[in-house]
Amino acid sequence: MQAQRATSEVPLIDIIGGRDVVLRVHRVFYGKVYAHPWLKGFFANSDRQHQENQLTDFFVGILGGPLTYSGRLPNKAHPHLFITDEVFDIRHGLLAEALAEVGIDTDIAAIWLERDELFRKVIVKKSVSECHGRYKTEAVIAPAKP
């Protein structure tokens, strides 16, 4: 996709091509995540389509589109997941691959990845002891590295 310059008058979501393009990126991304030998363990009991739609709605707002996301914020959505820096790096790399495969311009992809990187500090944990369920009966998810 040929990049236009983002300005205060042209939100990134419009330059990218709207929600449909963001969803296309997330479908490719989650295809990679659900196939990854380690990361798939974080999603063993989750619905892929739900994940794709949630992340798409969330990121449409991050990219300047309508604020339609109604789920938990990242720090409240991930306390039960033992996401390390290594896991985040792998995930971030898969997102970069998905952006390239969908044909997102490299300048726009860099901005998208910068915004994605901002969430590292609120979901990465140093120890499994930092994890807890979102509700009393929810187990901590800490898949072993294959």
Salt bridges, closest charged atoms under 4 A:
GLU52 OE1 - ARG27 NE 3.66
GLU52 OE2 - ARG48 NE 2.73
ASP57 OD1 - ARG19 NH2 2.83
ASP85 OD1 - ARG120 NH1 2.83
ASP85 OD2 - LYS126 NZ 3.34
GLU86 OE2 - LYS145 NZ 2.48
ASP89 OD1 - ARG120 NH2 2.55
GLU97 OE1 - LYS32 NZ 3.17
GLU101 OE2 - LYS32 NZ 2.62
ASP116 OD2 - ARG91 NH1 2.81
ASP116 OD2 - HIS92 ND1 2.73
GLU117 OE1 - HIS92 NE2 3.83
GLU117 OE2 - ARG120 NE 2.43
GLU138 OE2 - HIS80 NE2 3.66
GLU138 OE2 - ARG134 NH2 2.39
